[in-house]
């Protein structure tokens, strides 16, 4: 088992009640479900930030295409897909 630490958060009473209902229904503790939700949120937000940082680094070194070039490529892909579907 991995080590853990305690953190206190404030919840709206209705959210706490919903968390309790979910805990009962899934036979998990409220603490387990809250920790799982926080982990999912933090991982998603960090992935977004990392993606933005990679994009900014691409811009800095010129790894970009113009809007017009991107749209032309997309039109070609759409046209090719439409031709294959026909």
C-alpha positions as CSV (number, residue, x, y, z in Angstrom):
1,X,0.0,0.0,0.0
2,X,1.3,3.5,-0.9
3,X,1.7,6.2,1.7
4,X,-1.0,8.8,2.0
5,X,-1.5,12.1,3.7
6,X,-4.6,13.9,5.0
7,X,-6.1,17.0,3.5
8,X,-9.3,18.8,4.7
9,X,-11.7,20.3,2.2
10,X,-15.0,22.1,2.5
11,X,-17.9,20.8,0.5
12,X,-21.4,22.0,0.0
13,X,-23.7,19.8,2.1
14,X,-25.6,18.6,-1.0
15,X,-22.3,17.6,-2.7
16,X,-21.3,15.7,0.5
17,X,-24.7,13.9,0.5
18,X,-24.3,13.0,-3.2
19,X,-20.8,11.7,-2.5
20,X,-22.2,9.7,0.4
21,X,-24.9,8.2,-1.9
22,X,-22.2,7.3,-4.4
23,X,-20.0,5.7,-1.7
24,X,-22.9,3.6,-0.5
25,X,-23.8,2.5,-4.0
26,X,-20.2,1.6,-5.0
27,X,-19.2,0.2,-1.5
28,X,-16.3,2.6,-1.5
29,X,-15.5,5.2,1.2
30,X,-16.2,8.9,0.5
31,X,-12.5,9.5,1.1
32,X,-11.5,7.0,-1.6
33,X,-14.0,8.5,-4.1
34,X,-12.9,12.1,-3.3
35,X,-9.2,11.2,-3.7
36,X,-9.9,9.4,-7.0
37,X,-11.8,12.5,-8.3
38,X,-9.1,14.9,-7.2
39,X,-6.4,12.7,-8.9
40,X,-8.4,12.6,-12.2
41,X,-8.9,16.3,-12.1
42,X,-5.3,17.1,-11.4
43,X,-4.0,14.7,-14.0
44,X,-6.4,16.2,-16.6
45,X,-5.4,19.8,-15.8
46,X,-1.7,19.1,-15.8
47,X,-2.0,17.4,-19.2
48,X,-3.8,20.5,-20.5
49,X,-1.0,22.8,-19.1
50,X,1.7,20.6,-20.5
51,X,0.0,20.7,-23.9
52,X,-0.2,24.4,-23.8
53,X,3.5,24.6,-22.9
54,X,4.4,22.3,-25.8
55,X,2.4,24.5,-28.1
56,X,4.1,27.6,-26.9
57,X,7.5,26.0,-27.4
58,X,6.5,25.1,-30.9
59,X,5.6,28.7,-31.6
60,X,8.9,29.9,-30.2
61,X,10.9,27.8,-32.6
62,X,8.6,28.3,-35.6
63,X,7.0,24.8,-35.8
64,X,3.7,26.2,-36.9
65,X,1.6,26.4,-40.1
66,X,-0.7,29.3,-41.2
67,X,-4.4,29.1,-40.8
68,X,-4.8,29.0,-44.6
69,X,-2.4,26.1,-44.9
70,X,-4.1,24.1,-42.2
71,X,-7.5,24.7,-43.7
72,X,-6.3,23.7,-47.1
73,X,-5.0,20.4,-45.7
74,X,-8.3,19.8,-43.9
75,X,-10.2,20.4,-47.1
76,X,-8.1,17.9,-48.9
77,X,-8.7,15.3,-46.2
78,X,-12.4,15.9,-46.2
79,X,-12.6,15.8,-50.0
80,X,-10.6,12.5,-50.1
81,X,-12.9,11.0,-47.5
82,X,-16.0,12.1,-49.4
83,X,-14.6,10.6,-52.6
84,X,-13.9,7.3,-50.9
85,X,-17.4,7.2,-49.4
86,X,-19.0,7.7,-52.8
